[in-house]
Amino acid sequence: MTDSAPVDGGNAVPPRPAAPQDAPEAPPATLWDRMRDDPQYAPEHLALEAVRRLGPEAAQWAARERAQRPDVPAEELADQAVRKFVNHARLSGAVSGAAGLPGAVIDVGVLAWTQARLVLHVAAAYGVDPVHTDRATDLLVLQKVHKVAESARLALGVAAGRERAGALFGMAGERPLGRVMMQLGIRLAQMAGVRAAKRIFAKVVPGAAIILGTWANSSATKDLAERARSLYRGGPGNLPQQRRP
């Protein structure tokens, strides 16, 4: 299980019990820090970190599966990845165990992280390098954060530059925390395919239903899986020239 997610000026949500092996994982605490400090570019930070952390995992998974079953078709590997992470998405609406706005933001962040893991595993299933930097661009286009690859690359460059420079350290503290968290939640909701972003914050209202039901999570994730399969089916040679590993 990854680190718990700090969401409040350096204070973390109380640690959660260890999750079952097949349960969804939350993004690492260091990523939450960057996204909270720079909510405008939260999807870009998540995409960059996903390729760094989850890309090797996806590559190792595909290599292991092919070593054990040399004749396994790529479609079967993709099916396996999709089933696993759609199931994870169904569980990701109440992962945090926290109430109010922080819990809502964590839950949708877990969904976006799970979806990034799915895309990278689908890429690996079709023989596309999941650790290539272009996969971050793919994530942002597939998740409809950006309409075209060029704008996604520009935004990733900005986010990477801010990350390297550390230009935003402490900036979140200069703005009302509620506004920062609301912006972060909306940006992550857009990345995760939650069309009605206001639903994310139903959890803030006492007695409200869990914000992201199993149907909403799995529906958005299945749609993303189909887009990823369409992009990567046929392997690296089928990708646009500028995005081949």
N, C-alpha and C positions, 0 to 999 in steps of 0.2 A: 504494500500500500504506500502511496506517496505521502509526502508531508501534509499535515493539516494546513488549511488555507487561511492566512491572516487577512482579515477584511476590515480591521478597524484601527487605523493609526498605530500599527505595530502589535496590537493585541490579536491573538489568534482565536478562532473558534476552538472550544475545548476539544482535545484530541478525541477522535472517534475510535471505537473498537476496531480491531483488525477485521477487514472484510474477508468474506470467503474468496477462495482463489479465483472463482469465475465471476466475481462482482466487478462493476465498473470502478475505475480509480479516478481520484481527483487530480487535477494538474498540480505540479510541485509548488511549494510555498514561494520559491524564488520567482516563478512565473506570475503568481498572484501579485507579488510585490510590484513587478514591472507593469502589469496590467492596471493595477490600482493607481500607480503613479502616472500612467499615460493611457487613460481609458479610451481616448480617441483612436488609438492604434492597438487596442486590445486584440483584435483578430490577427493582426500582423505579428504581434509578439507571440501569440499562441501558435500560429503556423510555423514560425521560425523554431520555436522550442520543440514543437511536435516532431519536426524533421530531425532535429538533433537527438532527441531522446527516444522517439518511437520508431524512427526510420531503421536504426540498427536492429531493434526488436523484430520488426517486420521482415527484414532481410534474413535474420537468423531463423525465424519461423519457416519461411519459404524454403530455405536451404535444408532445414531439418526434415520437412515434409517430403521434399524431393529425394533426399537421401534414403528415407525409409520406403518411399514408393516411387521409384524412378519413372514409372509410366503414368503417374497421375496427371490427368489433363488440367490445364490452367483453369478451365471453367469450374472444375470440381474444387480446386483450391480456393477460387474466388467465392464459390457457394459457401464453403466452410467459414471463410472470414466473415462474410455477410451475416450468416446465421448467428455467429458468436457475438458480433458487435451490435446487431439489432437487438438481441436479447439483453445485452448490457444497457443499451439505450432505454429499454423498457424499465430498467431498474434505477435509472439515473435521476428521476424526478424528486427523490427524497433521500439522497445520499448523505447530505450534510447533517441531518438531524437537528439543524438549527432553525429557529423561528425568525420571522421578520425578513426585512430586506437582505441582510447578509446571507441567510439561508437560501433565499431565492436566487441570489447571484451565484452562490456556490453550485447550486443544483444545475443551473443552465451552463455554467462553466464546465461541469463534469460532462454534460451532454456534448458540448462542442469538442472537448478533449477526446471523448469516445468516438465521435464521428471522424476526427482527424486520424485516430488509430485505425479505423475501418478503411479509410481511403488509402493509407500507406500500406496496409496489408493487401488490399485489392491490387495496388500497383505491383507489389512483390509477387503476387500470385500470377500475374501476367508477364513477369520477367522484366518489369520496369524498376529501375534502381530507386528504392524508397529513401535513400539517404542523399540523393542529389538535391542540390539547392532549388532546382526547378519544382520540386514537389511542394514547396511552400507556396509558390505561385499557383500551382494546380489547386491546392486546398482553397485558396481565396476565391478562385474562379468557380470551382465546383460548389462551394458553399455560398456562392452568389454575393460575397462581400464586394467583389469587383466584377464588372461585366467582361472585361478583357484582360489578357495576360499583361499587357504593357502597363496599365494602371496599377495592377497588383504588384508588379516588380518595383515600380516607383515608390509605392507605399511601403513595401518591405525594406527598400533601401533607407527610407526615412526612419522606420522603426529600428533597423539595425544600427543606424548611426546614433540614434538617441541612446540605445542600449550601450553601445561602446563608450560613448562620451559620458554617460551618467548624468546627462544634462537635467534630468527631471528628478533627481534624488530630493526628497522632501517636498516636492511641489504639491503633492496631494494635500499636505497639511495646510496649504495656503487657501484651500477652497473648502466650502462646506462638505463634510464627509457624505451627507445624504445625496448631494448632487453628483459627487464623484461616483458613488455606488450605483445611482440610477443610470448614469451614462454608461458605466461598465456593463450593467445588466442588459441594457438595450442593445449595445454593440454585440455582446455575446449571444443574445437571443437572435439577432439577425444572422449571425454566423451559423447558429444551430438550426436555422430554418423555422423558427417559431414566428409565424406571420403576425400574430397579434401580440406584440411585445408587452402590452399592458397586462396580459394574462400572467406574465412572469411574477408580477407583484401581488397576485391574489393571496399569496402566502403571508403578506404583511397584515392582512385583515384577520382578526381572531376568528377561528372557526371556518375559514375559507378552505375549499378543497385544495389538495396539493396541486401546485401550479402546472406542472407538466405531467399529464396523465400518460399511462402506458401507450394509449393509442396515438396521442400527439407525438410522443417521442419516437415510436417505432415508425410512424408514417413519414416523418421528416427524414429519418435515417434511411429508410428504404428508398426514398426518392433520391437521396444523395448517393446511395450505393449504385443505383442504376446509372446515374450520370458518370460515376467513377468507372464503372465497367465499360460504358460506351467509349470513354476516353482511352482507357488502357488496353482494351481488348485488341489483340494483334501484336502486343509487345512494343518495345521501344521504337522499332522501325516504322510503326504506324502513327507515331506522334508527330506533330508539326516539327519541321526541321529545327527551329530555334529552341525547342524544348527537349531534344533528345539528350539523354545522359551522355 
